[in-house]
């Protein structure tokens, strides 16, 4: 009979759903077990899933909107689900989430003809009501993923389920990604979904301020390694996707006050700056280290403490600062802090040489040469930068002396300055300047006398009665 054929799509199934029948079943459960909201909700979830016999095309439902399938549920169905969830405690909601997840995993192991849309709708409603059911148990779900690592459909179902918490809250979504998805980013069958989830999460929440405080060095640098290191577990296309997302993660990591935290990232950037690091990674590390020095002066102190243990890396950074001196990025680095740091490095080099430590390493030799070159560059810069200030000072003194001379003699013509210029046949120059200034002042005064009254009249006319009333 055509009327009893199963629905072809989820939309058809939800359209045919008898919501009053579901409400009646819920009422019966409440009568039979009046003090057990957990049992009511579990029975309702099973009943809903049984009435939606439509299989999922794939575990993550990636081609659908982020809130699918709950977005297709009617307001009446949502109200029924919400009414039973409102009676449950946080512990009971946690149990309901785990029950729905367990049932979704059971369906994932069965034939494609089975579906779990009912459990997914219920699970999404639970997460919307209480994100803490996921956020407070991330370690448990990571262990669950690792337990089923050889069963990709099950793992993808787990990632989809815990990922629902991020659709309404960026911070919760980032916690899920870094706690559950990043650890399995190297698993080929899971990496595509993990990166696509992060991409969608950052699109859904374009304002980074909602995610400040979640990331730190421990979270950021594994992503940097995946994004920039060649020949890792990621496929090239996925690595490029992650590379595009990395700058947004840096913004989230630095937070609202980068100047207060960037020095905490400096050690991990510096340790990766080796002679053999890939070119693209080297460019990013030098850019990041320079930015740390420019924006957070505490980075200089951190660098001094790391210097002897990172001579090779320090020589590369010093060479970069030397060779790019005067470029926009390096020019904003504090010259005074850099000079003091280079002087400390030079003193450390001399001390190491006297003790005979590290002198046979390439890093020490390179640091010795580049530190000396940088100090010489800074010395020349300091010397050249003094001349403009000196010239301004001399000019200011001359102007002040001339002004005092004119004031003391009562007029310019009677002053010693005029007498001196007259004797050197240079009096015409200042007179021409004074004449030009006088003509300009006369023209400006004439323009003001002609224009300002007319402008005032038009302004009063435009303001009208308001001005007269005031």
Secondary structure, 3 states (H helix, E strand, C coil): CHHHCCCCCHHHHHHHCCHHHHHHHHHHHHHHCCCCHHHHHHHHHHHHHHCCCCCCCCCCCCCCCCCCCHHHCCHHHHHHHHHHHCCCCHHHHHHHHHHHHHHHHHHHCCCCCCCCHHHHHHHHHHHHHCCHHHHCCHHHHHHHHHHCCCCHHHHHHHHHHHHHHHHCCHHHHHHHHHHHHHHHCCCHHHHHHHHHHHHHHHHHCCCHHHHCCCCCHHHHHHHHHHHHCCCCCCCHHHHHHHHHHHHHHHHHHHCCCHHHHCHHHHHHHHHHCCCCCCHHHHHHHHHHHHHHHHHCCHHHHHHHHHHHHCHHHHHHHHHHHHHCCCCHHHHCCCHHHHHHHHHHHHHHHHHHHHHCCCCCCHHHHHHHHHHHHHHHHHHHHHHHHHHHHHHHHHHHHHHHHHHHHHHHHCCCCCCHHHHHHHHCCCHHHHHHHHHHHHHHHHHHHHHHHHHHHHHHHHHHHHHCHHHHHC
